[in-house]
Amino acid sequence: MIIYGRKTVQSTIKSGKFDCPNCRRQESYHLKNYQLYFHIFFIPLLKIRELGDELNCFFCNTTYVPGSVLSSHEYDTRNRLGNTSNEENHSIGLVPCDFGKRIGAFILDVVIIYAVNLALAFILPEASLFVILFAFIYFIACDLLLKGSSLGKLVLSIKAVDYEQNGDILAFNIILRNLIKGMCAIFPVIYLTSLLNDDKRALHDLAARTMVVDK
């Protein structure tokens, strides 16, 4: 079973029309970017290096160097998907919250979870066996009902949002996010991966395409 390794990640930056030299007429194109990542369980974690961009004609499938068939206005290497400036991110609200706030919110949530479980243990001693299950249900319920916030996040005025649309997270991604978060809790040092990228996204954020921002 492959646990970790290197993986090429492809993303479509944009689509449009261009004058295809092979077709000799205007056709649709897809501009694609390739990046090499270090992955764990096939989840891209750390970017190793850029592999470059390519442009494909939708009709004849010929591949071109983007700068050779698009103008500088149509193809700006400084403003590609995943490489936007802080100003552009700020314009749509995608500015990561401080890492200390995330740690503080998580500590508050853990205190709440253990306080509830401690209270339940006095009433139902066997309930103490379900700490992990309760924690999983707690985070999922909070993300769904509080729109990306847990009680700890509410106190510190931060929330998790969809990374691509800066909106509410889909239910599937909420479940995926918390499954990965729960597995990472076995090795808490994995949470520090959020310090290795400008967006401060941890492994569970990368997997679920989320980002934690200030409210």
NORFENTA-V804935 format. One record per residue. N is the residue number from 1. RES is the residue in one small letter. SS is DSSP state (~ for helix, > for strand, _ for the rest). OMEGA is omega in whole degrees, 0 to 359 (NA if undefined). Layout:
# NORFENTA-V804935
[[N	RES	SS	OMEGA] [N	RES	SS	OMEGA]]
This chain:
# NORFENTA-V804935
[[1	m	_	180] [2	i	_	181] [3	i	_	181] [4	y	>	180] [5	g	>	179] [6	r	>	184] [7	k	>	176] [8	t	>	181] [9	v	>	180] [10	q	>	176] [11	s	>	176] [12	t	>	184] [13	i	>	181] [14	k	>	175] [15	s	>	180] [16	g	>	178] [17	k	>	176] [18	f	>	178] [19	d	>	183] [20	c	>	179] [21	p	_	181] [22	n	_	180] [23	c	_	182] [24	r	_	175] [25	r	>	181] [26	q	>	180] [27	e	>	176] [28	s	>	178] [29	y	>	171] [30	h	>	177] [31	l	>	186] [32	k	>	177] [33	n	>	180] [34	y	>	179] [35	q	>	179] [36	l	>	182] [37	y	>	165] [38	f	>	183] [39	h	>	171] [40	i	>	185] [41	f	_	177] [42	f	_	175] [43	i	>	180] [44	p	>	185] [45	l	>	183] [46	l	>	178] [47	k	>	179] [48	i	>	178] [49	r	>	175] [50	e	>	176] [51	l	>	176] [52	g	>	181] [53	d	>	173] [54	e	>	179] [55	l	>	181] [56	n	>	174] [57	c	>	183] [58	f	_	185] [59	f	_	184] [60	c	_	178] [61	n	_	176] [62	t	_	180] [63	t	>	181] [64	y	>	167] [65	v	_	188] [66	p	~	183] [67	g	~	181] [68	s	~	182] [69	v	~	178] [70	l	_	177] [71	s	_	179] [72	s	_	178] [73	h	_	181] [74	e	_	182] [75	y	_	180] [76	d	_	184] [77	t	_	181] [78	r	_	188] [79	n	_	181] [80	r	_	179] [81	l	_	180] [82	g	_	181] [83	n	_	181] [84	t	_	181] [85	s	_	178] [86	n	~	179] [87	e	~	180] [88	e	~	177] [89	n	~	182] [90	h	~	183] [91	s	~	178] [92	i	_	175] [93	g	_	182] [94	l	_	176] [95	v	_	184] [96	p	>	177] [97	c	_	179] [98	d	_	181] [99	f	~	180] [100	g	~	178] [101	k	~	179] [102	r	~	179] [103	i	~	180] [104	g	~	180] [105	a	~	180] [106	f	~	179] [107	i	~	178] [108	l	~	179] [109	d	~	179] [110	v	~	178] [111	v	~	180] [112	i	~	181] [113	i	~	181] [114	y	~	178] [115	a	~	178] [116	v	~	180] [117	n	~	178] [118	l	~	179] [119	a	~	179] [120	l	~	182] [121	a	~	178] [122	f	~	181] [123	i	~	180] [124	l	_	183] [125	p	~	182] [126	e	~	181] [127	a	~	180] [128	s	~	180] [129	l	~	186] [130	f	~	181] [131	v	~	182] [132	i	~	179] [133	l	~	180] [134	f	~	180] [135	a	~	180] [136	f	~	180] [137	i	~	181] [138	y	~	184] [139	f	~	179] [140	i	~	180] [141	a	~	179] [142	c	~	181] [143	d	~	180] [144	l	~	186] [145	l	~	183] [146	l	_	174] [147	k	_	175] [148	g	_	179] [149	s	_	167] [150	s	_	178] [151	l	~	178] [152	g	~	178] [153	k	~	178] [154	l	~	181] [155	v	~	183] [156	l	_	175] [157	s	_	174] [158	i	>	179] [159	k	>	176] [160	a	>	180] [161	v	>	174] [162	d	>	186] [163	y	_	185] [164	e	_	185] [165	q	_	181] [166	n	_	179] [167	g	_	179] [168	d	_	182] [169	i	_	177] [170	l	_	182] [171	a	~	179] [172	f	~	181] [173	n	~	176] [174	i	~	180] [175	i	~	179] [176	l	~	181] [177	r	~	183] [178	n	~	172] [179	l	~	179] [180	i	~	179] [181	k	~	179] [182	g	~	178] [183	m	~	179] [184	c	~	180] [185	a	~	177] [186	i	~	177] [187	f	~	187] [188	p	~	181] [189	v	~	179] [190	i	~	179] [191	y	~	182] [192	l	~	177] [193	t	~	179] [194	s	~	178] [195	l	~	186] [196	l	~	177] [197	n	_	185] [198	d	_	182] [199	d	_	179] [200	k	_	180] [201	r	_	179] [202	a	_	183] [203	l	~	181] [204	h	~	174] [205	d	~	180] [206	l	~	182] [207	a	~	184] [208	a	~	180] [209	r	_	179] [210	t	>	178] [211	m	>	180] [212	v	>	184] [213	v	>	173] [214	d	>	177] [215	k	_	NA]]
